[in-house]
């Protein structure tokens, strides 16, 4: 494993019963790189992201994030590690409706064991163009606003890895391009390694480094 690796996967497999939904011999991602994970629906893209974030423990194999093998970690330690070092932007934003926008960001700091910094949260919202929505209820946000708030929440702890699952799904061409630019710019600003998983063919030309997953038999 390279000392500059943000992510190193070896001999990874995940099965549901007798069916193998993900198999990956080796994949190494250096810090600061941007990768695209492609493949048809059902090939294991979302499973791979869930394993990398520690939301899913693989059947076998090693998943090292900044040198730490997260697969065998106890759940509480894995949750804390994820909050501190991994940012995740799901396809559908999941913001707590009982909290305001800025409280959703502060909660991410609290869960990671990081001191809550309201000034930092406001500056992130401002950078992403949603500063005026800080006190809003998430239910009142447009799709684009919710995506930007979710991105702010994912990067508030300056993660080593920023992952996005199908971020351009159901977007027109202009919104697709703007979303990709936003992901790249935000990753660069927080010095995060970017990994985007999608089956959207429009995204491919924007990434030099690509990992193609095949559909499970």
N, C-alpha and C positions, 0 to 999 in steps of 0.2 A: 504494500500500500504506500502510495506517494505521501510524503509528509505534508504536501500541499493539497491533499484530497479533501473535498467537502463531503463526498459520499463514495463509499466503496461497498459493492455488493458481490458476494461470492456464494456460488452453489445454492442459489435461492430457489425455493419451490413452495407453492401453496396449493393445497388440495382441499376440496370439499367432498368428503367421502372418498370415493375411488377416482374422482375426476380432478385432474391437474388443471388449474386455471391460470397458473403462472409458473414459468420456469426460466431462470436466467443464470447462466454460468458465471458471468463476471461483467460488472459494469462499474467504471470508475469515473467520477466527475470531479474535476479540479476546481478549486475556489475561483470564483469570478466568472466561470463559464456559463453559457446559456445553452440548454439542451431542449430538444423537442422529442417527446415520446409519442410515436404514432402507431396506428393499427386499427383494424375494424372493431366495431362494437363486439364485446365479449372476449377480446384478446388479453385482458388483464391489466389494462392501463390504470383503471381506478383501484384495482387491487394492489398494484405496484405502489401507487401514491399512499394508500392506506398503510402499507408495510413500512414505507420510508418514514412516514410521520409517526409510526408507532401506534397507530389506531388499531392495527391488526398484527398479531404475532404470526409470523410465517410458520409453515409446517416444518421447514428446515432451512438452514443457511445462515449467513452472517450479513448483517446490515450495519455498516459503520458510518456514523455521522460525526464529522470532525474527530475521527479516531475512536469514538465510543460505539461499541456494539449494543444497539438498543434492543435487539430481539429478546435477550434473556433478562432484561431489567424488570424489577417488580413494577407493577402498574403505577403506583404513586410516583416512583422515581422517573419512570418513563414519561408520565404526564408533565412533570416539572421540567424535564429535559426538553420535551417538545415545545413547551411554552417559551423557553429561553433561547432555543436554537433553530426552530423550524417554524416558518410561516406558511399558512395554507389558505388558499383562496378556492373555495368549493364552487361548483357550477351554479348552484343556487345559494345566494347569501343567507347565512344563518346568524341573524342579529337578534339578541334578546329583546323582545317587544316591551318588557317591563322596565327596561333601562333606556336612557337617552343615548344618542349617538356617542357622545364623549364618554359616558359611563361604560359603554361597551368596550371602548379602548382601554379605559382604566382597569376594567375587569381582567383584560388580557395580561396586564402588568401584575395585578394581584395574584392571579393563578400561577404565574411563572415565578412568584416570589421576588419580584422586582418592585422597587419603590414606585408608587404611583406618582406620575409626573404630568399634571394637567397642562402645563405649558408645552411640553413635548407633544401631547395629544393634540392640542390646538394647532401647533405648527405643522403637524402631519396633515391634519384636515385642510389647513390652508394650502399646503403644497399641492394637495390633490383637488383643490377647487371646491371644497364643501365646508369651508369654515363657517358659513352662515347656517349650517344644519347641525351644529354641535349640540344644541339643546332639543333637537327634534326627536320625535318618536320614530323608530325605524319603519313603522308601518306607513308613515307619510312620505317616505323617500321614493323617488323614481328608481327604475331599474339601474340606470347609470350611477345615480347617487349611492345606492346601496352597494354597488360593486366597488366604488371608490372608498366607501367607509370600510368595507370588508378588507380591502387592500391596506388601508391605514392600520387596521387592527392586526393584520398579519405581519406587518413590518415594524410595529411600535417597539418591539424588543430587539431590533437589529439582528434578525436571524441569520444564521450561516446559510440556510437553504430557504428559498421561496418557491413554493409549489402551487401550480394552478391547474385545476381540473376542468377541461372543456370551457375555457373562459370566453370563447367566441361563439358558443352555441346560440343559434337563433338570432344572430346579429347580422345586420346588412354589411356590405363591404366597407363602408366608411367607419362604422362603429367597430368592426373587426380590426381594422388598421389602428384605430385610436386606442383600443384596448391593449393591443400588443405593444404599442409605443409606451403606454402607461406602465405596463408590467416591466418592460426593460428599464425605463427611467427610474422607477421606484426601486427595483433591484439594485441598480447602480448607486442610487443615493444612499442605500442602507448597506452597500457592499455585500450584497447577498448573491449567492449562486442561484440561477433561475432554471427551473424545470417546468415545462408546460406539457401537459398530456392532452391530446386531441385527435379526433379523426377528421378534422376540418382541413381539407386539402389546401385552402387558401393560406394557411399558416406556414406551410412547408418552405416556401422560398425565403422566409425571413430567418431561418436557422441553419447555420453551417453544420452543427453537431446534432445528429438525430439517432434515436434508438427506435428501431422498428420491431414491434411485437407481432407475432403471428397468432392467428386464432387457434384456440385449443381444439384438438380433434374431437 
